Structure formats: C-alpha cells, structure tokens
Amino acid sequence: MVGVLEGWHAMSETTYDDLLARVRELVATTEGRVPVVGITGHGGAGKSTLAERLAADLGLEEDQVVATDAFYATTCGPDAGMWEQCDWPLLEAVVRGARTGSERLRYDYRWWGGETGTEDHPMPPVLVVEGIRLLNDRTDAWFDLAVWIEMDPDAAGARAKSRNLLQGDDRAELDLWDTKWIPEGHAYEQQERPRERADLVLRAEG
C-alpha cells in the first residue's frame, strides 16, 4: 500500500488538495444535516489510505470512517454474486442517519469471517464512506461528493494480493483475487461506469 499521499497525482487537474477543499466547503455550507462523501475504487486501489488521510485532515477519529468491509452480508462468500457481498440496506440506513440528523454513528457490523458487533460513535461533521462498488444505481442519491480512484482492476488486484500476503492471508483467500475480485472489478466497471458517476477522479499509481 502506498503511503498517505505517496503515489497520488492529478487527473484532469484533480488533486488531493482539491478533494480536501471540496469537502471542507461541504461541511461549511451544508445546513441541517451531515454531508456524505463516498470514496470508491477497485480492491487495492487505495481507498482506505485516502479515506484515512482525509479523515485525519478533517479532525475525524479513525472509527468515524465507515468502510463497506464492515457490512458483509450473510450471503457473502466465494460463490456469492457481485451484489450479494454487501448488506446494502444496512449501509443505506447509516447514510440515511447522517442525512436525517442522527447524533450517533451507530451500526451493527459483520466482517468477512462472520464476526459481528456494534460500532457506536459521535456523528462526525462529515460522513466518509469507503469501499468497492459504491457508485451504482441504488446509491445515486447517497453522496454529496463521490470520489473515484482510477486504477486498472488488474493492477489494483496485484497490489492487494501483495498486501494481503504480508497480512498472512492463506492461499485460498489470495486466489480469490484472480478468480473473483479482479474479474468482478472489470464487470462492475463495464456495467456501472463509476468514473462517469463520480464528482472527482483521482488516479493512483500502481
């Protein structure tokens, strides 16, 4: 994984500083509710790195960033369809809570391995949501600012495999990148055209 900003550069003159300025403007001008920022890209493209950097610069706690990795559906697994991995209604409820003035960022989480629990934190001044496949027909009205990280699924997947190998993933988990995650990344990009749905596009170097 690249460092905080190492590897990021402008695409169509969009930079991290542009993103930070846009989010700060949202916080200053959105009244009566919390603005929601979505950061998405293929697995391994650097979504978490970017979201964590943005959160730190905005004064948010790490636990106040919402990751789709905490919303695996009960149907998730190697044989699940592309849209069956995430509990979309639960994630939508979190976004709706921010938009309707909830004072707490509270949700039940479920990790890939089935571990469950509850997160409960003060609602931040801006809700940052990061994860794969965030831009689609269902989520069109979710985000005040949608950010796409431009990186080819194969390059992103190769980087993710290297990262996960260092994290100790077994061979079966690593092989899923070649048999599932990377092919689904190509399919998602072709079907949903996330780059065209995004308000800002940043390119990550592989």
N, C-alpha and C positions, 0 to 999 in steps of 0.2 A: 504494500500500500504506500502511496506517495505520502510525503509529509503534509503539513497543514495547507500550505499553498504550493509547494513544490510540484511542478508538473502542470499547473493551470496556466492557461494563456487565453488571449481574447479570441472569440469567434464572432464575426460580424461586429467587432468592436465592443463586445460584451465581456466584461471583466468581473472579477470578484468584487471589486470596489463598486461597480455598477449595481450588482446584486445587493450589497450591503446598504447602499444609498436608497435603493428602491424599497427595501424592507423597512428602513427607518422612516421613510416617508409614509408608508402604510400605517405604521404604528402611530405616527403623529396626526394623521388625517382621518383614520377610521374611528368613528364615534359609536358608542353604544354596544360594541362587541369586540372580540379579539380577531384580528386578521389571521388568515391561514395561508401558510406558504408550503407548497409541495415541491420536494426535490426528488427527482427520479432519474433513472438510467438503468442500464443493464447491470446484472450482478458483477461486481468487481470494478465498476466504473469510478467509484469514489464517492458514493452518495453519503455514507456515514461521515467520512472525512470532511466533506463540505458542510454538512449539517452541523457537525460539532464545532467547526470553526465559526460558522455563522452564529450559533447559539452563544458561544463564548464572547464574541464581539458585541452581542446584544445584551449580555448580562444574564443569560438564562443558565439554569443548572442543567447538567447533563441529563438528568432524569426527566426534564421537561421537554426533551425532544422525543417525538413519537415515531417509532420505527415499525414498518409493517412486519418485521421479523417477530414482533410480539403478538401478532394477530393470525397465527396459523390456524386454519380451520380444522375441525375434527376430520375432515375428508382429505387433509394434506398427506402427501407421501409420494413415493416414486411413480405410482400409477395414476395419480390424480391429474385431472385436466388442468390446462393453463390457468383457468379462473377458479379452480377449486382449492387452491392452496391457501388463499387468504379469506378470513372471515370479514367480508366486505360490509355487512350490516353493522357489525361491532365497530369497525373503523369509522364508518359513517356517523355512528352515534357520538363518537369522540369529537369529530369535526363539528357536528351539529351543536354539541355542548358549548364549544368555543363561540360559535356564531350566535348562540342564544343567551350568552351572558353568564354561563356557569362559572362559579368562583373556584371550582376544583377541577383539576385534570385527573379524573378517576376512571379507571377501566380495568377489566379483567384481562390478563394476558395468557397466551398459550404459545410456548416455544415449539420448535420443530420436533423435539424429542417427546413432547407431550406434557412437559412441566407447566403448571399453572400457578397463578397467584393474582394479586391485585396491586396496581400502582395507584397512588393517591398523593397528589402534589398540588400546591397552589397553581392556579391557571396562570401561565406566563402572559406577558403583554403581546406576544405573537406566538401562534402555534406553528411549529415547524414539524412537518410530517415528511419522512423519507422512506423510500423503498421502491421496489421494482413495480412496473406496470401501473403506476399511479394515474397516468393520463389515459382515460378511456371514456366511452360514452356515459358511463354511470357517474363518473367523478367530475364532469364538465363544470358543475356549479360549486364544487367544493372549495376551490382555491382562489384567493385574491391575487396570488402570484404563483405561477407554475414554472419550474425550472427543469430543463432537460440537460443532462450531462451527455455530451456527444462522444461516444466511443463505440467502435465496432464490437458486436457481441463476442466474436472470437477472441479479440484482443483483451476485452474485459474479462472473459471467462478464463483465459490463460492466467491473468493476473490473480483472479480469485482462487484458482487452483493452487497457485504458489503460496498464497496467503493461508489457505485452509490446510495445506500440507504442514506448514510451520505451526499451525494451531493444533495439529495432531489428529485431523480427520482420517478415518480409515479409507481403504481403497474403494469400498462400495460408495462412500459419500463423494469421494473425488471423481469417480467415474460418472456420477450423475451430471457433472458439468458437460461432459461430451454427449451423453445420451438424452439429457432432459433440459437443463438450464440454458445452455447455449442455443440448441435448436428452437426452444420456446422463445428465446430472445429475438431470434430472426423472425419468427412467426408473429410475435407481438408487434415488432416494428413495422412489418408489412401490413398488418391488419389495422392498427390503431394510428399509425403515423404520429408518434408522440412529439417529434420535433416540430411539426406544424401546429400542434396544440399548445406548445409551450410559449410563455411570455418572454422568457430569457433562455438562451442556449449558451452553455459553457462547454468547451472542448477539453477533455482530459487526455494527456499523453500517456501512451502505454509503455 
